[in-house]
Amino acid sequence: SLYGGLFVNLLYVALNLFSGIRYRSTWFIALAFYYTLLSVMRAVLVRYVHRRPVGQDISAEFQRYRACGIILLLMNQALVGIIVYMVTQNRGFSYPGFMIYAMAMYAFYLTISAIINVIKYQRRGSPILSAAKVISLTAALVSMLSLETAMLAQFGNDEPEFRRIMLAASGGVICAIVLTMAIYMIARSTKQLKKLMNNNSET
């Protein structure tokens, strides 16, 4: 699951980077950078599970879980800046040809799969798997925002004010969700690490 998610993230990075260079789009370049950071987090998790079994060292897993939460918190500020720029400048972008429909199918599949996996792996009790699925959900939410921005640019050129309102509303909701997940990851991991530390000191 971790390897598959990393591979998909890297493909999405390559696609956005190519589109950004090909169509001279700041938005595509920003997305490529955002997904690169998500890929780096995934790579750290992949490297961890490659070295030791999942669930063997819960303390080390929670440390990486917290690190992912902190990085997501910082990345969310960058995402807020990108959305504010897009709204204030009333900027948009569009995928060429029928590519927008392919990206729509991909975005919906990614979102549904991510939501199911977040719930599924939360019950496993492994912070590493939970962190991986939060990263998947974050990637899915940003891909939905990207899709919405492209569809509004392609089909809503006659209503720029509506496009601005929709982008601000959906972008705000997505940033709030990512912010909530990041804070929850940091708070949960800090609490669990303190509990594990206390248990170790008692024994």
Salt bridges, closest charged atoms under 4 A:
ASP57 OD2 - ARG52 NH1 3.03
GLU161 OE1 - ARG164 NH1 3.96
